């Protein structure tokens, strides 16, 4: 299997593992980032399901065991940063962020740019004390951040499916680690959030998975948020999912707001594709030449 295919499977496994824990009602029971920043919940990688294990399979009566491809998990992230390639100013960070962020082509064939497609320079959303998202001031620890919005247009059978990808280039890895911690804790502070007029999410849960835990073998750190999305455009709740990964000083995130007529498997696959594409691009931008 090609490396990109293996990464896609690993990322899909990580997101599936996170989704299972979140659906089970684990809100912040696991998590934390690789740096061990203070204030983060304990790691989710040590929990047990409580289900009994099936008995071991009987060995074949005769003949050697069938050969199978190796599925051993990597022991370390396949990424070696080159300090010389780290962006030193906002202009370099902007170029890097635009090279990483996922446009519609990374999500799938049915996706197109949503207007406006890119967030304006300097845009930085902040979750207020009333659990409502508003435009705020970008922290000094962030060199550049960009969000690219895409969608599957509405049709006679399906409502418009809206997705977004965000890339944030921090000054240091520690700054990026703190962003992961803050994002993880937002769901604890505000399990119900107003995203914009006519859009809100409820029953939000979050979980973090440093490399090697929770199925995460593709990034230095990762986290997931899941909840129920409500829109004035349609009745009933839909799936809401935000998944974010960190590679060095860069964080990448993919968010999906479900819509009637779109199956979860279809949406999950698109989200994994976009996240893996951005993770790979971030490594290519930051790592030392092979």
N, C-alpha and C positions, 0 to 999 in steps of 0.2 A: 504493500500500500504506500502511496506517495506520502511525503511528510505532511503536506497540507491536509490530506485525508485523515491522517492520524490525529493531527491537532484538532480537526473538526470533531472527530469522535470524542476526544478527551474533553473538549469544551462542552460538547453536548452532554457528556456524562456528568460533568461538574454542575451544569445548570439543572439537569434532571435531579441530581442529588439534593441541590439546594431547594428545588421546587417541592420535593417530597417532604423535606423537613418543614418547610414553611406551610405547606398544606396541612401538615399534622398539627400545626398550631404553635410552632416554636418561634416565639417572637423575641429575638435577641438572646436566646438561650445559648447560642453558639456565636462564634465570630471572632473578631479581632483581626488585626493586620500583622504583617510579618515583623514589623518593627517593635511590637509589644508596647504601643503607646498607652499611657495611663488613661483610665476611664473607659477602655473598651471592654465589652462583655467577654467572658471566657471562651476558649476555642470550642467550635462545634465538632471538631474532628474526633472527639472521644466518646460521644454519646452512643447508646445502644438502642436498638428497636424493641427489644423484649421478645421478639419472635424466636421460636425454637428453630434450630438448624436442622435441615433435612439430613437423613443418614447418608453416609458416604456411598457413592456409586460402587457397585460390584465390579471388580476388574474383569476384562474379557477372558473367556475360557481359554483361548489360545491365540498365539500370534503376538507380534509387537504392538504397542499402542500406536494409534494413528498419529502422524506428525501434524502439529498445529503451529501456526505462526506465533512468534513470541509476542506476548501482550504485557510484558513486564513494565511496570510504571517507572518513569525516569526518576533518578534520585536527586536531580538538581535541575533547575531551569536552564534550558539551552539558550543562554543569553549572557554575553560578556560585554558590558558597556565600555565604550571608548570615551574617556573624559574629554578628549579633543573634539568629539562630535556633539557634546552637550551644548544646547543653545545658551548664549551668553546675554542676550538682550531680547526685547520684545519683537523686533523685526525677525530675528532668527527663529524665535519660538512660533511666530505666526506662520512662517513658511513651513515649519515642521508640522504644526497642527493641521494645516490645510492639506498636507501630503498624507496625513494619517486618517482624517475623518471620513466616515463611510457615507458615500452618496447613494442614490437609489440603486446603482448597479451592484453594490455590495449586499443589498437586501434580497434582490430577486428580480426576475424578468418583468413582473407586473408593477414594479414600483417606479414612480416618477418623482421629480422634484416638486416639493410643496412650496408655494409662494407666501412669504419670502423664504428662500431656501436656507440661507446662512444668517446666523445671528449677527447683529452689528458689533463692530469692535468695541470692546469695553463692557459688553453685556455680561452681567453676573446676577443670576437669580438668588434670592435670599428667602428662607423660610421664616416668616415673622412669628411673634409670640402668639398670634391668633391662628397659627397653622395655615396661613395663606401665603402663597408664593408671590413675590414682587421683585421688580428690578432693584438691584442694590449696587454697592460699590465693590469693584473687583479688589481682592486683597493684594497687598504688596508682595506676597509670596508667590503670586501667579504671574507668570510672564505673558501668557496668552491663553484664551479659551475660546472655542468656537463650537456651535451647535449646527448641525445640518439636518433639516427636516425633509422627510420624504413621505409618500403615501401611495396606497393602492386606491385609485379613484373610485367613487361610488358608481354602481351599476344598478340595473333593474333587480338583480338578485342580492346584492351586497351593499352595505354601507361603506363609506370611506374608511379605510384602515390607516391610521396615522402613526408614524414611527419617527424617532429622532436619534441621532448619534452625537455624542459630545466628546471632545478631546480637550484636555487641560494640561498645559505644560507648566510645571512648577519650577521654581528656582533650584530646589534641591529634592532629593528623594524623601528626606524627612518631611518637607512641606507636603509632598504628595501623600505620604503615609497619614498625616493628620487629616487631609481631606477625606481619605477613606474612612477614618474613624468618625468624623463628623457626619458623613453620609449615612453610615451604619446606625448612628444614634438618632437620626431624624425620625425614623419610623417609630422608635421608642417614645420620643417626645410628642410626636403628632401622628398617631395611627389613622387619623382622618385629616386629609389635606385638601385645600382648594387650590387647584392648579391654575385656573384662569376662570373668568366669568363663564358659567355654564359647564364647567368641568371640575370634577372632584374625584378623589379616591378614598375609599374607606377600608377598614380591616387590614391596614398595611402592616406587614411583618418583614423583618430583615434578618439576614444571617451572613456571617463573614467566613471566608475560607482562605487562610494563607496557603502558600504553595505546599503541596503534599497532603493537604487535608480536604475533606469534602469533595474529592474528585478533581481538585484543581491542580493540574500539571502543566498549565499553559501560561501562567502569569505569576509575578512575585506575590500578588495578593488579589483577592477577588471578593465581591460581595453581591448579594441579591436582595431585592425587595419585591414582594408580591402583595397584591391587594385586589380590590374590586373597583373598576372604573365606571363612573357614571357621567353621562353626557346629555345635555339638553337636546342633542340631535336624535336620540333614540331612547326607547323605554328599556328598563331593566339594566342590570349590571353586567359588565364584561371584564375579562381578565386584564389586569394591569401588571406589568413586569418591568423592572429596572435591573439590569445587570452591569456591573462595573468592574474593571480590572486595572491593576497597576503594573507597569513595567518601568523600573527606574523612576525617573522624575515625571513620567507621563501617566495620566489616568485616561482611560477610554470607557465610555458608557453607551449602552444601547437600551432604549426604552420603547415599549410597545403599549399602545392603548387599544385594546380589543374592540371589535365592532361586529354587529350582526352579519352573519353570512361567511365569516372567516373561522375556520377550524383551528383549534389550539395547536395541533401538530404543524400545520402550515405556518402559523405565526411564530412558533418556537424555533422552527428550522431557520426562518429568515433572521431572527434575532441572533442565533448562534453564528450564522454566516457573517453577519455584520460585525459582531464582537471579535471573532477570530481574525477577520480581515484587518481590523484596526490593531489588534494585538501584534500580528505579524508585521504590520507596517511600522509600528512603534519600535519593535526590535530592530528592523532594518535601518531605521533612522538613527538609532542610538548605539548599536553594537559595533564592536571592532571588526574590521574586514577579516573575512575567513581565509 
